[in-house]
Amino acid sequence: MKKLRWGVLGAGGIADRRTIPAMMNCENAELVAVMEINPEFAEKLRAKYNAKRAYTDAQALVNDPEVDAVYIASPVVLHAEQIRMCADAGKHILCEKPLAGSPEISKAALQYCYDKNVRIATGLMMRFNAGVQAMKKALADGKIGDLVSATLHFTCWYPDIPGAWRQTKATAGGGAMTDMGVHMIDLLRYISGQEVKRVAAMHETNTFSYEVEDSSCAILQLENGALCTIHTNFNIPDAAAKWRIELYGNRGRLIGDNVVGQEDMGSVEMISLESVGGYDAVQNTDLTKPELLPLDLGNAYQREIESFSDSILNNKPLEVPAEAAIAAQEIIEASYKSNETNTTIVM
């Protein structure tokens, strides 16, 4: 099978923990080169994954003639420059979210790729989780009727860490909403197939001392009028966390328990009603047993790399185009504006 040859900028962190190990299992992908600014670490990663070359300079990796595509997993502040660098070299791009520090810079980077005839996707890999796919299909098939309400909750424990780039606005752009909310916003848009038309939000740094928010809540109204909430936190202990997607329609519900996150796991229960009848003053909620949906669990990062590689090798549409990340970023920016001005923002 033909393989897409990859280089990785910022090969430590999420690349080392998740994406490169997943790449090793892809039949249509091959790791050629890794880049980290520390030469010893770069060489260690090269040896660990049996890559051909290790670089300490991003431009050198991008110029490697054996690299067809570049996975950008560096700090956000470097993304725009590295995207342009890749586009100038004719390398296709899979970039971690967000594309850049603001929607305007992200749009300019995307246009630059258009102009250079280079394709660019975003690392919103949770779309490939089996539970997410099952919920999207069930909603599209009308199993719970029209969506009227949704709640998405995604958190982590992220205490003060000296030098952590995600805890500084200049390098991260924002906190819990930017880092984790982007996935939930994208999943809401992806599963529902609808755009967000109004945003109201509150953000606070309640527990830690860094300058980005550690607590965030946003209310999003979809095109059909459904009211949805996104909860993201850096200050909930991992052992206490409960990551969920809850969708309620006028004929049932879908609850995805632990279907978000870096591991493809969890379960989806569905209640799908043929009819709902009239008003019930007793409000008996025990009349219908939920159905567990079958899930084809796997590795979302592997599916992400396989999908991108297939799109480039066989000229297919990208499953997670960069436009998706920009749409989510615009909603995040609206949520920050809402918090600052104490107003509801119309998209």
Secondary structure, 3 states (H helix, E strand, C coil): CCCEEEEEECCCHHHHHHHHHHHCCCCCEEEEEEECCCHHHHHHHHHHHCCCEEECCHHHHHCCCCCCEEEECCCHHHHHHHHHHHHHCCCEEEECCCCCCCHHHHHHHHHHHHHCCCCEEECCHHHHCHHHHHHHHHHHCCCCCCEEEEEEEEECECCCCCCCHHHCHHHHCCCHHHHHHHHHHHHHHHHHCCCEEEEEEEEECCCCCCCCCCEEEEEEEECCCCEEEEEEECECCHHHCCCEEEEEECCEEEEEECCCCCCCCCEEEEEECCCCCCCCCCCCCCCCCCEECCCCCCCHHHHHHHHHHHHHHCCCCCCCEHHHHHHHHHHHHHHHHHHHHCCCEEC
